[in-house]
Amino acid sequence: QVQLAESGGGLAQPGGSLRLSCATSGRAFSSYAMGWFRQAPGKEREFVAGISGGSFSILYADPVKGRFTISRDNAKNTLYLQMSSLKPEDTAIYYCNRAPTIGLIRTPTGSWGQGTQVTVSS
C-alpha cells in the first residue's frame, strides 16, 4: 500500500511563504495524478490543488489561485506545494493524496497520511 508523508508545515506570518512536501512510497508515482487538500478546524477537508502524472494539467481551488504553486518530481516520488502570500484563512492541516487521473483528483482514492500543520498568524 502506498504511504504518503507530508512535511514542511509550520508557523508563518501573513504574507509569508512555506513549501510543503509529500514523499510517497511504492511504485508508479508518475502514473497517478496527485493533489493537496486541507482541513481547517471545524471544517470539512477541501481540495487545494492537483497535478497530472506528467505535470501537463494543473488545477487550483479559487481561494489559492495566484498564490500557491503545485509541482512534482517523479524521479524523487515527491509532490510539492509552494505557498506564498499566506493568509490567516490558509491555516489548516494539509494533506496529499492521489487519483488515477486529474479529472478525479477531487475525490482521491489513496490512504490519508497524518498531514502537516500550517498556521498563519502574526
Residue frames relative to the residue before (quaternion, step in Angstrom):
aa qw qx qy qz dx dy dz
Q 1.0000 0.0000 0.0000 0.0000 0.00 0.00 0.00
V 0.4682 -0.6848 0.4841 0.2784 3.56 -0.92 0.92
Q 0.1765 -0.7698 0.6056 0.0976 3.53 -0.96 0.91
L 0.1935 -0.7730 0.5992 0.0775 3.52 -1.07 0.85
A 0.0406 -0.8079 0.5877 -0.0184 3.57 -0.84 1.00
E 0.1799 -0.8025 0.5656 0.0610 3.53 -0.45 1.27
S 0.0604 0.7851 -0.6144 0.0496 3.57 -1.14 0.68
G 0.6273 0.5863 -0.3925 0.3298 3.54 -1.32 0.14
G 0.4953 0.6623 -0.4323 0.3595 3.56 1.24 -0.06
G 0.1718 0.7806 -0.5922 0.1023 3.52 -1.32 0.09
L 0.6370 -0.4974 0.4203 0.4124 3.49 -1.32 -0.43
A 0.0213 0.7870 -0.6152 0.0425 3.54 -0.87 0.97
Q 0.4560 -0.6589 0.5220 0.2923 3.54 -1.19 0.55
P 0.6221 -0.5129 0.4121 0.4244 3.58 -1.14 0.42
G 0.7645 0.2966 -0.2531 0.5133 3.54 -0.85 1.01
G 0.5901 0.6042 -0.3513 0.4040 3.55 1.27 -0.24
S 0.4011 -0.7069 0.5394 0.2203 3.52 -1.37 -0.09
L 0.0115 -0.7513 0.6592 0.0293 3.50 -1.33 0.49
R 0.1959 -0.7584 0.6058 0.1393 3.55 -1.22 0.48
L 0.1890 -0.7898 0.5788 0.0748 3.54 -0.67 1.13
S 0.1507 -0.7651 0.6196 0.0891 3.53 -1.21 0.62
C 0.1130 -0.7564 0.6407 0.0675 3.52 -1.24 0.59
A 0.1244 -0.7962 0.5909 0.0374 3.55 -0.42 1.23
T 0.1424 -0.8112 0.5648 0.0512 3.55 -0.89 0.91
S 0.3071 -0.7099 0.5991 0.2068 3.52 -1.20 0.59
G 0.6554 0.5318 -0.3573 0.3999 3.55 -1.21 0.06
R 0.5383 -0.6395 0.4621 0.2962 3.50 -1.33 0.17
A 0.7855 0.3834 -0.2487 0.4172 3.53 -1.39 0.03
F 0.1603 0.8061 -0.5502 0.1473 3.59 1.05 0.67
S 0.6985 0.4955 -0.2810 0.4331 3.57 0.85 -0.95
S 0.6040 0.5764 -0.3540 0.4215 3.60 1.22 -0.28
Y 0.7193 0.4374 -0.2345 0.4861 3.57 1.21 -0.36
A 0.4306 -0.6029 0.5952 0.3112 3.48 -1.28 0.51
M 0.1744 -0.7822 0.5926 0.0817 3.56 -1.10 0.73
G 0.0609 -0.8210 0.5674 0.0180 3.52 -1.12 0.57
W 0.3284 -0.6892 0.6066 0.2218 3.50 -1.38 0.33
F 0.0698 -0.7730 0.6306 -0.0054 3.51 -1.12 0.85
R 0.1031 -0.7994 0.5867 0.0784 3.58 -1.19 0.34
Q 0.1345 -0.7707 0.6190 0.0697 3.49 -1.25 0.58
A 0.2092 -0.7755 0.5893 0.0872 3.51 -0.61 1.21
P 0.6602 -0.5120 0.3559 0.4188 3.60 -1.16 0.47
G 0.8449 0.1646 -0.1402 0.4893 3.54 -0.87 0.98
K 0.6847 0.4438 -0.2814 0.5051 3.57 1.27 0.11
E 0.5596 -0.5842 0.4635 0.3615 3.53 -1.28 0.33
R 0.5860 -0.5559 0.4480 0.3833 3.53 -1.25 0.45
E 0.0897 -0.8147 0.5728 0.0135 3.57 -0.95 0.89
F 0.5651 -0.5930 0.4706 0.3280 3.51 -1.27 0.56
V 0.1909 -0.7818 0.5862 0.0932 3.57 -1.05 0.85
A 0.7773 -0.1980 0.1877 0.5669 3.59 0.72 -1.05
G 0.0909 -0.7943 0.5992 0.0418 3.55 -1.20 0.57
I 0.0992 -0.7872 0.6081 0.0273 3.55 -1.20 0.61
S 0.4515 -0.6921 0.4930 0.2721 3.56 -0.95 0.87
G 0.7312 -0.4628 0.2870 0.4109 3.54 -1.29 0.34
G 0.7717 0.3262 -0.1705 0.5187 3.55 0.99 -0.83
S 0.5010 -0.6883 0.3814 0.3603 3.57 1.36 0.26
F 0.4367 0.7121 -0.4623 0.2974 3.60 1.15 0.34
S 0.7684 0.2425 -0.1450 0.5742 3.59 1.15 -0.58
I 0.0145 -0.7903 0.6112 -0.0394 3.55 -0.92 0.98
L 0.1019 -0.7828 0.6132 0.0285 3.53 -1.03 0.88
Y 0.0769 -0.7769 0.6229 0.0494 3.55 -1.17 0.66
A 0.4604 -0.6152 0.5560 0.3169 3.51 -1.21 0.57
D 0.6407 -0.5747 0.3489 0.3708 3.57 -1.03 0.73
P 0.6687 0.5260 -0.3384 0.4021 3.67 0.82 -0.80
V 0.7623 0.3726 -0.2071 0.4871 3.62 1.12 -0.49
K 0.4151 0.7210 -0.4696 0.2956 3.60 1.23 -0.08
G 0.8070 0.2492 -0.2067 0.4938 3.53 -0.95 0.95
R 0.7282 0.3874 -0.2342 0.5146 3.59 1.25 -0.22
F 0.7621 0.2916 -0.1522 0.5577 3.59 1.06 -0.76
T 0.1108 -0.7748 0.6196 0.0585 3.55 -1.20 0.68
I 0.1903 -0.7759 0.5942 0.0937 3.55 -0.74 1.08
S 0.0812 0.7789 -0.6186 0.0634 3.56 -1.08 0.75
R 0.1586 -0.7821 0.5946 0.0979 3.55 -1.27 0.23
D 0.1952 -0.7326 0.6389 0.1302 3.51 -1.28 0.54
N 0.2641 -0.8131 0.4978 0.1461 3.57 -0.12 1.26
A 0.5982 0.5606 -0.3662 0.4402 3.60 1.12 -0.50
K 0.7454 0.3598 -0.1983 0.5250 3.56 1.16 -0.62
N 0.3727 -0.7413 0.4776 0.2891 3.59 1.27 0.01
T 0.5439 0.6275 -0.3703 0.4163 3.56 1.03 0.78
L 0.2229 -0.7482 0.6175 0.0963 3.50 -1.11 0.90
Y 0.1492 -0.8011 0.5762 0.0630 3.59 -1.05 0.74
L 0.0712 -0.7461 0.6560 0.0892 3.50 -1.36 0.36
Q 0.1495 -0.7697 0.6180 0.0573 3.57 -0.53 1.21
M 0.0816 -0.8090 0.5821 -0.0047 3.53 -0.59 1.19
S 0.0025 -0.7951 0.6048 -0.0463 3.56 -0.77 1.08
S 0.8036 0.2371 -0.1976 0.5089 3.55 -1.31 0.30
L 0.0949 0.8498 -0.5122 0.0806 3.54 0.95 0.89
K 0.1976 -0.7648 0.6076 0.0823 3.52 -1.18 0.77
P 0.6406 -0.5208 0.3779 0.4190 3.61 -1.12 0.44
E 0.6584 0.5225 -0.3148 0.4410 3.60 1.03 -0.68
D 0.5586 0.5687 -0.4031 0.4495 3.60 1.27 0.03
T 0.4487 0.6944 -0.4492 0.3385 3.58 1.27 -0.13
A 0.3368 0.7076 -0.5447 0.2985 3.55 -0.68 1.17
I 0.4663 -0.5686 0.5571 0.3858 3.50 -1.38 -0.06
Y 0.2186 -0.7949 0.5591 0.0883 3.55 -0.79 1.05
Y 0.0976 -0.7968 0.5963 -0.0045 3.54 -0.95 1.02
C 0.2262 -0.7235 0.6213 0.1983 3.54 -1.28 0.35
N 0.0384 0.7773 -0.6277 0.0205 3.53 -1.25 0.43
R 0.3503 -0.7514 0.5306 0.1763 3.55 -1.26 0.16
A 0.0867 -0.7647 0.6357 0.0601 3.53 -1.36 0.28
P 0.6414 -0.5502 0.3535 0.4011 3.61 -1.11 0.48
T 0.8054 0.0386 -0.0077 0.5915 3.59 1.02 -0.73
I 0.6467 -0.5218 0.3813 0.4051 3.58 -1.24 0.38
G 0.6147 0.5720 -0.3463 0.4184 3.57 1.10 -0.60
L 0.7316 0.3917 -0.2201 0.5126 3.59 1.22 -0.43
I 0.3963 0.7702 -0.4498 0.2176 3.58 1.25 -0.02
R 0.6185 0.5519 -0.3663 0.4227 3.62 1.07 -0.47
T 0.7285 0.2602 -0.1970 0.6023 3.58 1.29 -0.21
P 0.0728 -0.8614 0.5017 0.0327 3.59 0.50 1.16
T 0.3770 -0.7655 0.4966 0.1588 3.51 -1.19 0.65
G 0.5795 0.6066 -0.3836 0.3860 3.58 1.20 -0.17
S 0.6021 -0.5287 0.4420 0.4031 3.52 -1.34 0.04
W 0.4461 -0.6898 0.5005 0.2732 3.57 -1.05 0.72
G 0.3615 -0.7064 0.5658 0.2242 3.53 -1.10 0.77
Q 0.7166 -0.4395 0.3200 0.4369 3.54 -1.27 -0.29
G 0.4136 -0.7199 0.4644 0.3082 3.56 1.19 -0.42
T 0.2576 -0.7334 0.6014 0.1845 3.53 -1.36 0.10
Q 0.4123 -0.7427 0.4813 0.2162 3.55 -0.81 1.05
V 0.0733 -0.7552 0.6508 0.0292 3.52 -0.99 0.95
T 0.0138 -0.7888 0.6138 -0.0285 3.55 -0.78 1.07
V 0.1030 -0.7875 0.6071 0.0245 3.54 -0.77 1.09
S 0.2785 0.7515 -0.5358 0.2657 3.53 -0.39 1.26
S 0.3750 -0.7055 0.5507 0.2416 3.54 -1.17 0.60
